[in-house]
Amino acid sequence: QVQLVESGGGLVQPGGSLKLSCVVSGTFFRIWTMGWYRQAPGKQREMVATITSARSTSYADSVKGRFTISRDNTKNTVYLQMNSLTPDDSAVYYCNSGKFWGQGTQVTVSS
């Protein structure tokens, strides 16, 4: 059974930073493409960033230059470093690999 467990969300002021983590159970983590998605109230879930097994990354235009996705295969963990946060970044952030999803972690950007 594959499980994805996110952590690191919270309340942060505009301009602040947060780092999300997602620990994945599963023997084959190192070959999986991992992704971070987010869903704000009343909006569709959208891709934020992805990273392949070869560490090739892609980002939504709205977060390019502010967010960085990375992975540590020794810890079965994928990270999302989020800088220069704005209220538009407020959402529930989900970790994903293929058909598997985490439970989500809330990020709220507000003064």
Buried (B, 14 or more C-beta within 10 A) or exposed (E): EBEBBBBBBEEBEEEBEBEBBBBBEBEEBEEBBBBBBBBBEEEEBEBBBBBBBEEEBBBBEEBEEBBBBBBEEEEBBBBBBBBEBEEEBBBBBBBBBEEBBBEBBEBBBEE
